[in-house]
Amino acid sequence: MGDTVTVIHGDKRVELPIVCSADGDPAIDISQLRAKTGMITYDPSLANTGICQSGITFVDGERGILRYRGIPIEQFTEKPDFVEVVWLLIFGRLPKRDELAEFSELLTENELLHEGMKQQFQRIPVDAPPMAILSATLTSLAFFHQEFLEVEDKESIVQAAARLISKVRTIAAFACRRSLGLPFMYPDPKFRYCANFLHMMFSIPYRQYVVTPEVEDALNLLFILHADHEQNCSTSTVRIVGSARANLFASCAAGVCALWGPLHGGANVEVIHMLERIHAGGISPEECVRQAKDKTSPLKLYGFGHRLYRNYDPRAKILKVACERVFARMNRKDPLLDTARRLEELALADPYFVDRKLFPNVDFYSGILLRAIGIPTNMFTVCFAIGRLPGWIAQWKEQHTDPSGKILRPRQVYVGPTETNYVPMSQR
Ligand code: CMC
């Protein structure tokens, strides 16, 4: 392959450089296209557009590969430690023992919420969606930590990142407790990251929740599998907001809003609703698949399909095995796991899904694992957000520290009215 591609339009020939990637698809650099041809590109769902060069996460959708900083995702599953992955993603390499200990200590120091912030929870309606609480509360971190509204040096970024990573689980647990009418449980510094979240979710005064290794491992794994996924919808949102030099708290809150959508992180809730409906006899698995194929029906097969994967999503593969392992370790069963397996079997044998290369994605089995942990369904997408936060921070940091970084500002192909005159109210 040459170093350029040639665009020919009429009698114009324009050479456009090729940007090589370390792995995966190369790109055509079109930054001079408009200047040289007077034309822009049109890619409405951005499926063919790279918005940045990034060294954080690599996905090969054809081969079903996902790597964080070059390390295959499967290598994090044996002894899962989410905080180690947080460090890896944000700082670019695996932490040494003392670095990890120091960062864990920083998380512990920052686990409490400002009392003013805690009081905000009392004014939130008890039935408020936890994702709305999460995005609003992450934004309001800017009230209480104004020293981090502009973070330029590495140390300030570390401090701001630690506040977000640590406080997000306290905010999430408080949001859940508020909806259940239960007292808030303060974080306990003796616990590690995931165990502390479980304690805040499930302990009640004078009755300490006992964190078992299988549940702690399952949550660590779940957070790790969600930790980053290159330029997905919420991450691109974080980058777009951050490109305007918006602060890290506001940028991540915007990511939460994007993640909420049922085509993105909200799919984990839709999957469970779908499986529950099948299990309750409201619809058969066969009918569910039939409706998902019917373009006139609003139903989709949630937890299936992906913009990048044309193969089994490696995260779904790991989660499916993890569900089976966790239930075996707990000596429990969940009938929804059988329902999910049956639905998967039907879809993977159906020409509609086979021809379109639609496979289970991360959201297909994650809800079943969250149920095993005891997380209520309305908190599933919040758990996705806790897991994804290090990815958002790493991507924001990568962009923020890029000296050539500019505001992200796409163009459009205008198809509205051409110039027309304003008509006064009396003449309309
Ligand atoms: N059920 C039925 N049909 C589907 C599905 C599905 N879940 N996913 C894709 N298709 C069809 C789609 O309608 C299209 O059909 P046609 O060629 O006849 O027009 C074809 O498959 C190709 O779709 P696509 O272009 O690959 O889809 P996309 O890249 O625009 O959208 C998606 C990706 C994830 C939004 C979509 O697959 C979907 O809506 N899935 C269900 C929601 C879901 O599980 N989302 C979680 C995504 S993974 C985690 C995350 O990012 O949060």
Boltz pocket constraint, residues with backbone or C-beta under 6 A from the ligand:
constraints:
  - pocket:
      binder: B
      contacts: [[A, 232], [A, 262], [A, 263], [A, 264], [A, 265], [A, 266], [A, 267], [A, 292], [A, 293], [A, 299], [A, 300], [A, 301], [A, 302], [A, 303], [A, 304], [A, 305], [A, 306], [A, 307], [A, 308], [A, 356], [A, 358], [A, 361], [A, 362], [A, 363]]
      max_distance: 6.0
